[in-house]
Amino acid sequence: MKKFLVIGNPIEHSLSPILHNYWIKNNGIEAIYEKQKLNESELEKLIAQIKKEKIHGVNVTVPFKKTIIPFLDELSLEAEQTQSVNTLCFKEGKIVGHNTDIFGFETSIEKSKYNAFNKEVLILGAGGVVPSIIFALNKMKVSRIKVSNRTKEKAENLKENFKNIELIEWGEVPSFDIIINATSIGLKKDDNIKLDFSLISGNKLFYDVIYNPSETNFLKIGNKLGNKTLNGKLMFIYQGLAAFNIWHGLKPDVDENVIKLLDK
């Protein structure tokens, strides 16, 4: 039986095993998908297990999307361009890093029937998934992308790959059409992004990459102010679909059962 993993730290919140094991069962595949909390010092051991084919595929989440790269033999074009990896596969004796977050984010916007063309975007956070979101937003031809992060140095590193972004101080809330929470603030129910949205009018899009819980305090604020809100569930499902296709050569169904499966 083939073994697949999602790795991260923290990892308790991940619903990847529920999603992938559902698709594995529905497609009659002999495999199991589990989650594993790792420290950075354990990545080398993980790579060795993949090369021995004890593990057949891995999803990578925070905080390893960039730190895993030096251990890999090859990167897909999008993983290379974003310097962000969320999917590993072992092919022809090489471990290849892929980025399916771009597809996941793009598809989530498309499925929500929101037109991002020429919109102004504010991104909160600069880690893990942010390069993928910026890459996708540039493909959608948004007009401006502003990034705010608690650690400014991390935000400045993004400018090496994405010259078009503007960096603003954490705590500033400039005008925007779309605001994206790409921080981990919201994973815990009591988490609050302490920003002042009182001058923001309605008809904006509040997007949170967090999908568990399904409505963070950030989304509750957006909703209360009369805005469209979207959590990270669709992004999560479609990045998972793309990873599943890489490993198994199949595109699983995304239906109401899949959506309900992840309701928390």
N, C-alpha and C positions, 0 to 999 in steps of 0.2 A: 504493500500500500504506500502510495506517494504521500509525502508530508510537506505541507506549506505553512508558512508562518507570517505573522505581522510582528515586527519588533519596534520598540519605542520605550520611552521612560518620561512620563508615566504611560501605562498601557491599559490600565483597568477599564477606562471608558470606551475602549475600542469595540465596535460592533462588527468588525471585519469577519471574525469567525462565524457569526450568525449568517451573514450575507453569503460568504463563500461556501460554507457547508450546505446551505440551502441549494445553491446552484450546483454544487458537486452531486448532491443526492438526486436532484431533478434531471441531471444529465447522465446519470448512471456511471459516474466516474469513481474508481477505487482510490480514494484519497481522503486525507483529513487536513483541516486547517486550524491552527492554534495561535494563541497570542503569547508572546514572551517578553518579559521585561529584561532589558539588558543595560549594562554599563558600557561606556565607550571601550574600556579595556577588554571586553568580551567579543568585540567585532571580528577580530582576527580568527578566533575559534569558530565563529559562525561561518566565515568564509571557507575555512577548512572543511566544515561539514557539508557545505554546498558542493565543493570540489570532489568530495568523496560520494556525492549523490545520496547523502543521508537526508538532506533537505532539498526539495526540488524547485522551490520558488519562495521568494520573500517579499512582503510589502514592508516598506520603511516609513516610519513616521517620526515625529519630533522626539529627540533632537538630532537625528542621524542622517537627514536627507542630504547634507553636504559632507559630513565627516566620513560617510561610507565610501565616498568617491575614490580616495587613494587606494582602496583595497580591490577595486574592480579592474577588469581587463579592457573593457570597452564601454562606451556610452552611446546611447542613441543620439540622434541629432538634437532633439529637443532637450534631452538631459544635459548634453554638452553646452547648449546655448544658455540654459538657465542655471547650470551648475547645481542642479537639484534632482535627486533620484528618489523615487518612491516604490520602484518595482525592480526586483532582481530575477534574472533567469540564467540558467546554465545551458549554454548552447555551443556545441562543437568544441568542448574543452575550455570554454571561456565564460567568465561571469560578466554578463552584460547588464548595465544599469539603464532603466527606462524612466521616463517621466509621463505618467498618465494623469497627473493632476491638471495639466493644461486642458486636456480633453474633458475631464470631469467638470472643471469650472465653466468652460465654454458651453457645454451641453446643459448645465444647470440654468444658465442665463437664457439660453435658447428655449428650453422647455417651460420656463416661467413666462415666456412671451414678452420679455422686456428687451427693448431696443437700446443698446448701450452706445450706439454711434453718436459721436460728437458730444458725449456727456463728460462732465467733470467728476473725477473720482478722488476720494480720500481713503487711503488705506491706513489702518491702525495696525502697527506691527511690521517687522522686517525679517522675521525668521522663516524657517521651514517652507511653507507653501507660497510665500509672497512672490518669489521670482516667477513662479508658474502663473500666478494671477496677473502680474504685470505683463508677462509674455502674451497671455490670452487677451488682456485688455488692449494691447497694442494691435493685435490681429483684428479686434473689433473696431478699431479706429476711434477710440475715445479721444476727447480733445486735450485733457490734462490729467496727469496723475500726480497727486501729492501723497507723500509718505510721512507718517509720524510714528516715531518709536521711542520708547523710554530710554533705550541706550542709543545715543546718536551715532556712535561709531559703527554699529551694525547697519544702520540705515545708510550711512555713507558708503559702506561696502557694496550696496546694491547699485550705486551709480557707476561702478566699474563696468557692469554689463548693460545697464539701462540708463543711458545719458539723458533721456528725455524726462526723467522723474524730477520732481521738486521735493526737497526735504523741508519739513516744517517742525517747529518745536512741539514736543509732547505737551498737551494741554490746550494748544490752539485749535479752534474749530472754524476753519475758513468756509466759504460757500462751497457747496458740492451738490451733485445730482445723485451720486451713489457713494455710500460710505460702507466700507468693508472692515469688519473686525477679524483680523488674522492673528490676534494674540490668543493666549490661553485663558484670558480673563473671561470667565463664563462657564468653565468646566465644572466649577463648584457653584452650587445654587446661590450662595451668598455673594458671589463675585459681582462687582460693579465697576464699569468703566467710568471713572470720575471725570467726565467731561460735561461742559455746559452746552446743551442743545437748545436752550430756551429761545434763541434767535433763529432757529431753523424752522422754516415753514414746512407744510406737508408736501405730498407728491414726490418725495424722494424714495430711493431704494436703500433700505437698511439690510445689509447682507452679513451674515455671521457664518464663518467656515465651521464653527462648532455645530455638531448635529445631535449630540447627547450631553446635556438635555436639549430637547427639541426647540424650546423657547427660552433663550437666555434673557437676563435682565436688559441687555443691550437691545434685543429685539422687542422686548416689552415696551421700552422707552420709545422706539421707533413707531410701534403700533399706536401707542397712546397719543403721539403727536400727529397721527393721521397719515402715516407713510406705508408704502408697500414693504413687507418684510419677507426675507427668505433665509432659511437656515442652510447648513451645509449638507443636508441629507442627499439631495440630488447630485451634488458634486461628489460626495462619498460613493454613491451607488455607481456613477458612471466612470469614476477613476477605477473602481473595482471591476467593472465590466471590461474595461480595456486591459487590465492586468490579467483577468481570467482568460481573455482571448489570447494574450501572449503565451500563457502557460499551457492552455488546453486546446488552442485552435478553434474555440467555439465562442460565439456571442450569445450569452444567456439572455433569457427574456427579462424585461423589466416591466412588471405589471403591478396591479393593485396589491397583490399578495406580497410582493417584495417591499413595496412602500409601507404596508401595514406591519410587516415583519420587524421593521426598525423603529416603529413608534414606541417611544418611551415616555 
